[in-house]
Structures are given as C-alpha cells and as structure tokens.
Amino acid sequence: MGFPAEKRQRATLADLEAVPPNVVGELIRGTLYVFPRPAPPHAHASTALTGEIVGPFQRGRGGPGGWRILDEPELLLGPRGDEDDMVPDLAGWRIERMPRLPKTTKFTLAPDWVCEVLSPSTLITDRAEKMPAYARHGVRHLWLLDPLARTLEVFALEAGRWMVVGVHHGSARVRAEPFDAIELELSALWDEAEEALQEGAPAAVADEPAPPPQKTPRAASKGPRKGRTRT
C-alpha cells in the first residue's frame, strides 16, 4: 500500500516535486504518499478500459461522444496552499465543462468521472484517502476496477457521499454510469492468460518463472513517472 513519507510535518507541493521518477507520488490533505509503478495486470486493465470507452465517448464511434478521456492526468484540486495533487488511472471530463485542454501540466478542474485500478499496494489509499478526496472536490462518478479480483465497483456522488450503484464480476456484460450508453464486456479488461490459469486451462505464455513480488519502496520523493511496478 501507499504510505506516508517519513517527514512528520505537513507535506507540500515542493515535497511532491522532490519524489524520484521511479515511483508515483500523490499529496492528499498534507500527507505525501508514494507507490511503486503499476504491475502488468493493472496496466492491462487500464489500457483495455481506455480502448473500450474512448471510441464511443470521446470520438463518437458507436456512442454519443461528448467526453474527453485521459490516462493518468495529474489533478491539482483545492485552495492554494491546501491542494490535493492526485493522479487517477483514468479520468473523464464532459466536453461542455472542458472544451479545450489546459495549457498547464496539471488539471485544476475536477473531472466528472475517475477510475482507479486497484493494486495490492494502492487499494487502501484508493479507498480510504482518494475516494473521500474525490468527493470533496465534486467528482460525480467513480469506478474502482480490480483486475485480480475481476470486479468493477460503480459509485455516484449524492449529497457529498459516495453511493454504490453496482458491483459487477467476472465476464459480466454491464452498463455502468456515466458510460451506460454502451454495454461493457468485463472479460475484455482482464488478462486472458491469468484468467485461463485460474480456470485450470493452459495459458499461451512462455515457460518462464514468475518474477518475485516487488517490495514497497521507501518514501522518498517525484511524482507519477516511470519506474518500478506495483505489486
């Protein structure tokens, strides 16, 4: 899981900028969290979901369009001096709210939808810290996608609190708001080789030993760039 950096005083954006490039750094309510980079099942699920929704909702191919969908945008939300700096795995803005991309490197307009792809190293922080932060900043829709459990949890913000809209499993075909204009096939989001192994079928992968699990890195310092994998 992500963990607070060793500094006990309130962390700042300067502390976040000092995080090294081989980890992901996020700042939430004055606490700096650092994480290893995503592991392959996480990256696969995020990439597959992007492919499923960009065509219909960003480009209007087989769907209504009207959205701008981005991978790992850096969000800087909140009043100056008390900002939260977070990087969701995916985020979407309705075109009428963000007709043009900002010129800055960070987004100061809260998205309409975010998706966090859960990893063992991030799931506690995603649920306990980032979900409340997204609610504080007025994000209307939230998905939690777990490629290991093969689940999709769908939430909607009502009166400042997250309400569960649905929990979907395995290979279900679902319509999940705000992208319920199309049917989403969950099996497209999971790693087929891993799924075959879980079901006892032979997987078409090379006979190589699995790598040992990565250790959670020590808290240090620069934000969401290339580096080690989440476990």
Order of alpha helices (4+ residues) and beta strands (2+ residues): beta-alpha-beta-beta-alpha-beta-beta-beta-beta-beta-alpha-beta-beta-beta-beta-beta-alpha
